[in-house]
Amino acid sequence: MMRPFPIAAVAGSAFLLAACVNGAVSLPTIATDADTIATGLAAAAKDMRDANLLSAAQLVQVDDALSAVQAASAAVAQATSAAAAQPEVEQLASAVNAMVAALSEVATLPAPVPEILAAANVMLPVLESAVGLPAPVGAAQAMTPAEAELVLAEQAAEFHAGH
């Protein structure tokens, strides 16, 4: 049974990005994290379709944003250096924000969609920092980057198992 969550429960973390963690991150890790975000958001989109909570217009917005997330993630994987991945990481952040904006119109999101959205937005500043972009500073996050990575990895595994 899906337990609904109000969008307000994640609005702060869904729209404001946290400061990132310090330290070097390898290019393969950056690509893996970008793919995990994309797959986690694909799982969220599937959950929304399954819950039948989106209007036709919202479904188009979510699908367009998800396509942009997936394209940016694939481009990050093709980057030859962290600096070369900067535009793709910026596109990824923009596409994630577009997906969050599309879903913000839904009054109640089914679990685990709010957690997926929050986790993706916790990981974005980590990726931004890893490629040398300034990460926006936001409100305190509901989870650490390690917890966010775990949430997204679990959702990605479930999503892949279902396909």
Secondary structure as GFF3:
##gff-version 3
##sequence-region A 1 163
A	DSSP	beta_strand	4	6	.	.	.	ID=ss1
A	DSSP	alpha_helix	8	15	.	.	.	ID=ss2
A	DSSP	alpha_helix	27	51	.	.	.	ID=ss3
A	DSSP	alpha_helix	56	78	.	.	.	ID=ss4
A	DSSP	three_ten_helix	83	85	.	.	.	ID=ss5
A	DSSP	alpha_helix	86	103	.	.	.	ID=ss6
A	DSSP	beta_strand	108	110	.	.	.	ID=ss7
A	DSSP	alpha_helix	113	130	.	.	.	ID=ss8
A	DSSP	alpha_helix	145	161	.	.	.	ID=ss9
###
